[in-house]
Amino acid sequence: MRMKSQRTATPASTTALASTGESTLIRSDARVADLFRTLGLTSEQVRQFRAAPGSETEPWDVLLQVLAIDEHVALERLSEATGLAFVADPRPEESAAKFYELVPQDAARAYHVGAIASEGGVMSIATSQPLQPAVYRLIEERLAMPIRVVLSTRSGVANLINRGYEQKGDLVTEIIDELPLDEQAISTAAGAIGAGNDLLALARQTPVIRLVNMILFEALRRRASDIHVHPGEQRLVIRFRIDGMLHDAFTPPLSLASAISSRLKVMTELDIANRHSPQDGQTTVRIGQKKVDIRMSIIPSIHGERIVLRLLDQTQTQLSLDAVGMSKKMQAQLMDLIERPNGMVLVTGPTGSGKTTTLYAALGRIDRTHRNVMTIEDPVEYRLDGISQMQVNPKRNVTFATGLRALLRQDPDVILVGEIRDAETASLAVQASLTGHLVLATLHTNDAPGAIPRLIDVGMEPYLVTSSLLGVLAQRLLRRRCDPCGGMGKLPTGARCESCLGLGYRGRLAVYEILTMNDELRRLTATMADGVTLRQAAIDGGFKTMRDDAMEKVRAGLTDEAEVFRVLHTD
């Protein structure tokens, strides 16, 4: 039987969980209160429950809110009252394979159910949502066998589902939507986290899992691109990078540093016992309907492990040139370069300036049906239909240079090189552009004209640069002025603007300059002219700088002069 995509609505006033998994008709508030007396439910709270939004679609979650009781405690009490087993960290056994073969993964996640084991013709099912008898009947029909309900926490069931479906690939950890994190929530978690020397046991404690989940959820709620966990001599600081700026978010007790570090290492499959050397890891989490890639870097410091998490919310990625703020005129210039059959186009700017986003936005407009588009990146940040992507992996001798050599044997038309870092990669990219390929690459320079002397500096002969380079796009990211509050951070009533969380800015937009090679620039390149000379020659030829583009956006009300000064002031 096909499981429905939406949770079956089951009024809690007419159902209650029994050990047989069947519903019991409830005829009065007093009867309901009596059934859940172990949870401390009163008749008045039953009436509050009935009136609460979501009581029919998510009865157990609403019940916990009405009772203001911890999930773990409530499930333990329900276990005592019903005789159903409570397992905090269920693990799937091989005998449960039938469940993961027949029950769709999306349905298991939607209903918070996962199989533990099958014994004696009965499948043991763990759930964090006990008030859904109709779902249990659907599962029995799907499996063609009776089930035994086992209670577990949301995080425990999420981990069970992850492990159960792991054999099908794409292991994704589910982060449950939490309430916004505050100091009280941190204090509550700190008080519940026990001391001990077993780091793995510490990382699996429910309060630790909940605290880390809440930090991740709050970072996404605030649109943070990075999370910094910075232990000091006397305090632990958690900071969020929002629209390019770091903001102190929370200051948990320093005693939580090892717990947070251990949990994040477990999530990213790092060595939990290694606390004295740098480590890098990655994972993917699902927060509600969002799928977020996380890349973690850990270094040892004198006060503990310094952690930085890079977050990439795949559902929020804007891969269009309009969305990233490029004017129609510049789009026409860029696409004229991108649509050439061969040559090299560079995108320059500092780390985090949106170079890869711009390149993929341009790739999205390339004819990928009749052109073979391939990439070599570190890391692969975006997935785009119709292209083949290769991940740099130095441990397996897959560098930009070796990967680019391999790509050239794949009959490519367009090649994207994530970054030109050395002479070997630069030479291969130039040679590929001279042999009938269009090469797109990123480079670290301060402006577009500076890319030419930079290529020569890494070892390229000037004549090769003049023969291969079509143009250079340079860019920076500015914070976008918040529309609801007009950049003030406050509403006319004096209340904090919740759209920008009082910052005055929400989101970012890019400012650009595009340098198209011409005869004069090629002549100067051949004489190894410096960046200043090249820049002036470009301006004389009609080149518009990033500052020109930025001031146009200021006049359009998209940002302000203070932000332009902050990002582009280099004198």
Solvent accessible surface area in square Angstrom, and as a share of the most:
residue,aa,sasa,rsa
1,M,130,0.58
2,R,195,0.71
3,M,13,0.06
4,K,123,0.52
5,S,88,0.57
6,Q,138,0.61
7,R,41,0.15
8,T,40,0.23
9,A,58,0.45
10,T,13,0.07
11,P,52,0.33
12,A,9,0.07
13,S,22,0.14
14,T,54,0.32
15,T,11,0.06
16,A,7,0.05
17,L,19,0.09
18,A,33,0.26
19,S,75,0.48
20,T,103,0.60
21,G,13,0.12
22,E,115,0.52
23,S,53,0.35
24,T,52,0.30
25,L,98,0.49
26,I,8,0.04
27,R,198,0.72
28,S,50,0.32
29,D,23,0.12
30,A,64,0.50
31,R,104,0.38
32,V,8,0.05
33,A,13,0.10
34,D,64,0.33
35,L,55,0.27
36,F,11,0.05
37,R,159,0.58
38,T,54,0.32
39,L,5,0.03
40,G,46,0.44
41,L,11,0.06
42,T,70,0.41
43,S,39,0.25
44,E,88,0.39
45,Q,41,0.18
46,V,2,0.01
47,R,123,0.45
48,Q,88,0.39
49,F,11,0.04
50,R,110,0.40
51,A,87,0.67
52,A,26,0.20
53,P,129,0.81
54,G,33,0.32
55,S,9,0.06
56,E,95,0.42
57,T,67,0.39
58,E,76,0.34
59,P,7,0.04
60,W,2,0.01
61,D,25,0.13
62,V,9,0.05
63,L,6,0.03
64,L,23,0.11
65,Q,134,0.60
66,V,30,0.17
67,L,23,0.11
68,A,94,0.73
69,I,33,0.17
70,D,77,0.40
71,E,30,0.14
72,H,48,0.21
73,V,55,0.32
74,A,0,0.00
75,L,0,0.00
76,E,72,0.32
77,R,96,0.35
78,L,6,0.03
79,S,19,0.12
80,E,146,0.66
81,A,51,0.39
82,T,34,0.20
83,G,67,0.64
84,L,11,0.06
85,A,56,0.44
86,F,45,0.19
87,V,56,0.32
88,A,42,0.32
89,D,60,0.31
90,P,2,0.01
91,R,101,0.37
92,P,37,0.23
93,E,103,0.46
94,E,164,0.74
95,S,52,0.34
96,A,0,0.00
97,A,38,0.29
98,K,79,0.33
99,F,0,0.00
100,Y,3,0.01
101,E,116,0.52
102,L,68,0.34
103,V,2,0.01
104,P,58,0.36
105,Q,55,0.24
106,D,116,0.60
107,A,10,0.08
108,A,0,0.00
109,R,19,0.07
110,A,38,0.29
111,Y,0,0.00
112,H,19,0.08
113,V,0,0.00
114,G,0,0.00
115,A,0,0.00
116,I,26,0.13
117,A,16,0.13
118,S,32,0.21
119,E,135,0.61
120,G,80,0.77
121,G,47,0.45
122,V,32,0.19
123,M,1,0.00
124,S,18,0.11
125,I,0,0.00
126,A,0,0.00
127,T,0,0.00
128,S,0,0.00
129,Q,5,0.02
130,P,0,0.00
131,L,7,0.03
132,Q,6,0.03
133,P,6,0.04
134,A,18,0.14
135,V,0,0.00
136,Y,3,0.01
137,R,119,0.43
138,L,20,0.10
139,I,0,0.00
140,E,56,0.25
141,E,97,0.43
142,R,67,0.24
143,L,1,0.00
144,A,90,0.69
145,M,29,0.13
146,P,70,0.44
147,I,22,0.11
148,R,119,0.44
149,V,8,0.05
150,V,10,0.06
151,L,0,0.00
152,S,0,0.00
153,T,2,0.01
154,R,51,0.19
155,S,19,0.12
156,G,4,0.03
157,V,1,0.01
158,A,3,0.02
159,N,24,0.13
160,L,0,0.00
161,I,2,0.01
162,N,8,0.04
163,R,75,0.27
164,G,3,0.03
165,Y,5,0.02
166,E,84,0.38
167,Q,124,0.55
168,K,118,0.50
169,G,39,0.38
170,D,98,0.51
171,L,72,0.36
172,V,2,0.01
173,T,20,0.12
174,E,24,0.11
175,I,1,0.01
176,I,13,0.06
177,D,81,0.42
178,E,20,0.09
179,L,134,0.67
180,P,65,0.41
181,L,8,0.04
182,D,70,0.37
183,E,88,0.39
184,Q,140,0.62
185,A,23,0.18
186,I,2,0.01
187,S,71,0.46
188,T,93,0.54
189,A,10,0.08
190,A,25,0.20
191,G,71,0.69
192,A,60,0.46
193,I,25,0.13
194,G,35,0.33
195,A,112,0.87
196,G,54,0.52
197,N,154,0.79
198,D,88,0.46
199,L,38,0.19
200,L,75,0.37
201,A,51,0.39
202,L,14,0.07
203,A,0,0.00
204,R,109,0.40
205,Q,51,0.23
206,T,41,0.24
207,P,29,0.18
208,V,0,0.00
209,I,15,0.08
210,R,103,0.38
211,L,0,0.00
212,V,2,0.01
213,N,5,0.03
214,M,10,0.05
215,I,7,0.03
216,L,1,0.01
217,F,37,0.15
218,E,1,0.00
219,A,0,0.00
220,L,16,0.08
221,R,106,0.39
222,R,48,0.17
223,R,65,0.24
224,A,7,0.06
225,S,32,0.21
226,D,5,0.02
227,I,0,0.00
228,H,19,0.09
229,V,5,0.03
230,H,75,0.33
231,P,3,0.02
232,G,22,0.21
233,E,130,0.58
234,Q,162,0.72
235,R,127,0.46
236,L,0,0.00
237,V,13,0.08
238,I,0,0.00
239,R,66,0.24
240,F,1,0.00
241,R,73,0.27
242,I,6,0.03
243,D,15,0.08
244,G,20,0.19
245,M,60,0.27
246,L,53,0.26
247,H,50,0.22
248,D,86,0.45
249,A,18,0.14
250,F,10,0.04
251,T,57,0.33
252,P,3,0.02
253,P,59,0.37
254,L,64,0.32
255,S,93,0.60
256,L,4,0.02
257,A,23,0.18
258,S,35,0.23
259,A,2,0.02
260,I,2,0.01
261,S,3,0.02
262,S,0,0.00
263,R,14,0.05
264,L,7,0.03
265,K,1,0.00
266,V,45,0.26
267,M,17,0.07
268,T,7,0.04
269,E,140,0.63
270,L,33,0.16
271,D,79,0.41
272,I,32,0.16
273,A,74,0.57
274,N,41,0.21
275,R,74,0.27
276,H,160,0.71
277,S,44,0.29
278,P,93,0.58
279,Q,21,0.09
280,D,109,0.57
281,G,15,0.14
282,Q,116,0.52
283,T,25,0.14
284,T,26,0.15
285,V,1,0.00
286,R,56,0.20
287,I,8,0.04
288,G,34,0.33
289,Q,175,0.78
290,K,67,0.28
291,K,60,0.25
292,V,1,0.00
293,D,11,0.06
294,I,2,0.01
295,R,49,0.18
296,M,4,0.02
297,S,44,0.28
298,I,1,0.00
299,I,86,0.44
300,P,52,0.32
301,S,51,0.33
302,I,162,0.82
303,H,79,0.35
304,G,31,0.30
305,E,18,0.08
306,R,47,0.17
307,I,2,0.01
308,V,43,0.25
309,L,3,0.01
310,R,106,0.39
311,L,10,0.05
312,L,32,0.16
313,D,19,0.10
314,Q,64,0.28
315,T,76,0.44
316,Q,115,0.51
317,T,40,0.23
318,Q,110,0.49
319,L,56,0.28
320,S,48,0.31
321,L,2,0.01
322,D,85,0.44
323,A,30,0.23
324,V,19,0.11
325,G,17,0.17
326,M,7,0.03
327,S,45,0.29
328,K,143,0.60
329,K,148,0.63
330,M,17,0.07
331,Q,7,0.03
332,A,66,0.51
333,Q,66,0.29
334,L,2,0.01
335,M,13,0.06
336,D,75,0.39
337,L,2,0.01
338,I,0,0.00
339,E,107,0.48
340,R,83,0.30
341,P,100,0.63
342,N,65,0.34
343,G,3,0.03
344,M,0,0.00
345,V,0,0.00
346,L,0,0.00
347,V,1,0.00
348,T,0,0.00
349,G,0,0.00
350,P,59,0.37
351,T,110,0.64
352,G,46,0.45
353,S,4,0.03
354,G,19,0.18
355,K,18,0.08
356,T,38,0.22
357,T,27,0.16
358,T,2,0.01
359,L,3,0.02
360,Y,1,0.00
361,A,2,0.01
362,A,1,0.00
363,L,0,0.00
364,G,35,0.34
365,R,124,0.45
366,I,10,0.05
367,D,70,0.36
368,R,65,0.24
369,T,117,0.68
370,H,150,0.67
371,R,46,0.17
372,N,54,0.28
373,V,2,0.01
374,M,17,0.07
375,T,0,0.00
376,I,0,0.00
377,E,3,0.01
378,D,59,0.30
379,P,36,0.23
380,V,15,0.09
381,E,48,0.21
382,Y,19,0.07
383,R,156,0.57
384,L,32,0.16
385,D,122,0.63
386,G,55,0.53
387,I,22,0.11
388,S,57,0.37
389,Q,56,0.25
390,M,55,0.25
391,Q,76,0.34
392,V,10,0.06
393,N,49,0.25
394,P,95,0.60
395,K,197,0.83
396,R,188,0.69
397,N,105,0.54
398,V,38,0.22
399,T,51,0.30
400,F,11,0.04
401,A,6,0.04
402,T,46,0.27
403,G,2,0.02
404,L,0,0.00
405,R,93,0.34
406,A,32,0.25
407,L,3,0.01
408,L,52,0.26
409,R,182,0.66
410,Q,107,0.48
411,D,119,0.62
412,P,5,0.03
413,D,54,0.28
414,V,0,0.00
415,I,0,0.00
416,L,1,0.01
417,V,0,0.00
418,G,18,0.17
419,E,35,0.15
420,I,5,0.03
421,R,120,0.44
422,D,67,0.35
423,A,49,0.38
424,E,82,0.37
425,T,1,0.00
426,A,0,0.00
427,S,42,0.27
428,L,30,0.15
429,A,0,0.00
430,V,0,0.00
431,Q,79,0.35
432,A,1,0.01
433,S,1,0.01
434,L,69,0.34
435,T,90,0.52
436,G,49,0.47
437,H,29,0.13
438,L,0,0.00
439,V,0,0.00
440,L,0,0.00
441,A,0,0.00
442,T,4,0.03
443,L,1,0.01
444,H,76,0.34
445,T,19,0.11
446,N,121,0.62
447,D,31,0.16
448,A,0,0.00
449,P,1,0.00
450,G,18,0.17
451,A,0,0.00
452,I,1,0.00
453,P,38,0.24
454,R,84,0.31
455,L,0,0.00
456,I,26,0.13
457,D,107,0.55
458,V,24,0.14
459,G,52,0.50
460,M,10,0.05
461,E,92,0.41
462,P,21,0.13
463,Y,137,0.52
464,L,25,0.13
465,V,0,0.00
466,T,24,0.14
467,S,73,0.47
468,S,1,0.01
469,L,2,0.01
470,L,25,0.13
471,G,0,0.00
472,V,0,0.00
473,L,1,0.00
474,A,0,0.00
475,Q,1,0.01
476,R,27,0.10
477,L,35,0.18
478,L,0,0.00
479,R,29,0.11
480,R,72,0.26
481,R,86,0.31
482,C,2,0.01
483,D,119,0.62
484,P,84,0.53
485,C,10,0.06
486,G,36,0.35
487,G,29,0.27
488,M,155,0.69
489,G,3,0.03
490,K,127,0.54
491,L,64,0.32
492,P,138,0.87
493,T,121,0.70
494,G,49,0.47
495,A,55,0.42
496,R,124,0.45
497,C,2,0.01
498,E,110,0.50
499,S,34,0.22
500,C,0,0.00
501,L,30,0.15
502,G,31,0.30
503,L,59,0.29
504,G,2,0.02
505,Y,29,0.11
506,R,105,0.38
507,G,24,0.23
508,R,79,0.29
509,L,1,0.01
510,A,2,0.01
511,V,0,0.00
512,Y,0,0.00
513,E,1,0.00
514,I,8,0.04
515,L,4,0.02
516,T,56,0.32
517,M,12,0.05
518,N,61,0.31
519,D,116,0.60
520,E,76,0.34
521,L,2,0.01
522,R,80,0.29
523,R,131,0.48
524,L,18,0.09
525,T,1,0.00
526,A,62,0.48
527,T,88,0.51
528,M,122,0.55
529,A,18,0.14
530,D,82,0.43
531,G,24,0.23
532,V,120,0.69
533,T,60,0.35
534,L,0,0.00
535,R,69,0.25
536,Q,97,0.43
537,A,19,0.15
538,A,3,0.03
539,I,70,0.35
540,D,109,0.57
541,G,61,0.59
542,G,52,0.50
543,F,18,0.07
544,K,120,0.51
545,T,18,0.10
546,M,13,0.06
547,R,108,0.40
548,D,62,0.32
549,D,10,0.05
550,A,0,0.00
551,M,53,0.23
552,E,97,0.43
553,K,16,0.07
554,V,28,0.16
555,R,174,0.63
556,A,69,0.54
557,G,21,0.20
558,L,65,0.32
559,T,3,0.02
560,D,43,0.23
561,E,110,0.49
562,A,72,0.55
563,E,1,0.01
564,V,2,0.01
565,F,118,0.49
566,R,101,0.37
567,V,32,0.18
568,L,18,0.09
569,H,83,0.37
570,T,114,0.67
571,D,161,0.83
